[in-house]
Amino acid sequence: MTHQQASTVALIKRIAGIVIFIPAFISTIISVLKYLVVPKANMQEMTATIMDFLQVIIKIVRQYTSFVEYFWANSPVPNISNWFASGSVWFIVIFLLMFVGLALQASGARLAKRVYNVKEAVRERAILEAMNGDEARSFAELEKLISIPNTSIFAQYGQLYVSPIFWGIFIYIILYMINRL
């Protein structure tokens, strides 16, 4: 891939990663908030008081975030007792999309950094070539010789493999504890 193509791919990956991450993040947060206000069967009085307070707070948040009404209406509510229910499966898919978006953005950032380093090295090489005199190659000629390999999102181990497991366990524990109240 040429220098210009690599720059374009890096920019597209970064933008696509952000475009995937932001809606998935908003949907995940709203799904968890919606889960908090789902009525629980065997609540104690203290828990019911706290849940009523949370319900009021979440209604206020929903009132002042009307610009994300689409997410409030369509975000799936996870079902802790049945992970194969439709809402739970969609919650997991959207949750994982957050990390795919982060991995795409990180892949684009890594490629952009690689392009920048290669461009700096070509500039330095062009300066050294200019010192040679007559047989010196120009910046454009040196740039044509470069082939930059693409970076895969699957190489982003932290964002794509470790983070979803860590955050998934953390969110599961939180939802399980809330369900036990």
N, C-alpha and C positions, 0 to 999 in steps of 0.2 A: 504494500500500500504506500502510495506517495505521501510526501509531507503534507500537502494540502488535503488529500483524502483523509489522512489520519486526524488532522485538526477538525475536519467536519464530523467524522465519526465520533470523536471525543465529545464535541459539543452536543451532538444528537443524543449520545448515551447519557450525558449529564442531565439534559432537559427531560428526556424520557424517564429517567430515574426519579426526578423530582415530581414529574406529572403522575407517576404511579404511586410514589410514596405518600404525597399529601392527602389524596382522597382516601387511601387505605388507612392512614393514621387517624384521620377524622372519623371514619366509619368505625374503627376499632374502639376509639374513645367513647363514641356515642353508643355503641353496642354495650360496653361495660356500664355506662350510665343507665341505659335502659334496663339492663339486668338488675341494677340496684333497686329500681322502683317496681319490679315485678313482685306481686304479693306472695309472701311465703306462708306456708300452711301453719306451722306450729311456732309462732313467734311469742316470746315472752313480753311482758309489759314494757320493760326497759328497752328492749330491742325494737319494739313497735314505736316507741317514742322517738328513738334515734332514726328509724326508717321514715317516719313521718317528716322529721326535720330534713332528712336527705331528699325526700320527695319534693318538698317545697323548694329547696335549693336547686334541684334539677329542673323543676318547672320554671324557675326564674332564669336559669341558664338557657333553657330552650326558648324562652320568650325573647331574650336578648341576642340570640344567635339564629334569628329567622333566615339569615342568608345561607344557612346550611340545612334548611328545612327538608331538602331532598334526603339528606342523610338521616335526619330524625325519623322520616317516614319509612325509609327502606333499609336501614342498618339491621342486620339480623341479631336476634337475642340468643346467646348461647344457652344450651340446656345442659347443666352439669351432670344430671343423672343419665342422659342419653346423648352421647357424643355423635351418634349416627343420625340424629334428627336433622332435618333440613337446615334449621337455623344455626345449629352447631357446626355443621359442615361448612356452610357459607362463612361463618365467623372465622373458622380456621383458614379457609382459602384467602379471605381478605387480610387476615393477620399475617399470613405468609407473603402476600403481595407487598406488604410494607418492606419486608427484608429483601425481596427481589428488587424493588425500587432503590433501596439503599445500595445494593450490590451493583446495580447498573450505574448509579451515580459514582460510586467508588471506582468502577472500571473506567468510566469516562475520565475521571480525575487522574487516574494512573496513566492513561493513554496521553492525556494533555501534558502531564509532567514529562513523559518520555519524549513527546514531540518537541517540547521546549528545550530539553537537554540536547537532543539531536541537532536542533536548529543552532544552539549556541556552539556546539562542537563544529558544525559546518562553517559557521562564521570564523571561528578560530583557525580552522583548516584553510579557509579562503585567504585569511591574512598571511598565513605561512606560505601558501602557494604564491601569493603576490610578491613575496620576497624572492622567489626563485627567478623571477624575470620573465623571459620570453615563453617558456613552456608552462607557465602558470595557468591553472584552470580557474574559471570564474565561479562566483557563488552559485549561479544558476546551473552550471555544469556539475558542480559537486552535489547540488540538491537533487539532480536527476538520478544520481547514483544511489541514492538512499532508498531503502525499503524498510518501512516500519511495520513490525508485526502487530496484529490486533491483540487486545487483551480481552479475555473472556470473563463474564460475570461469575462463572463457576470457580474461578481462581480466588475470589473474594471470600476466603474461608470464614473470617470473623463475622462479616455481615450476613452471609448466606446460610451458614451452617451452625455456628456457635450461638449467635444472638437469638435466633428463633427458639432454640431449645431452652436457653436460659430464661428468656422473657415468657415463653409458653409455660414453663414450670412456675414461674413467679405469678403470672396471672391466674393460673389454675389454683394455686394455693390461696390467693386472695379471694377468688370466686367461691372456692370450697369453704373458706372460713366464713364468708358472708352467708352462704347457704346454711351453715350450721348454726347461725345466730337464732 
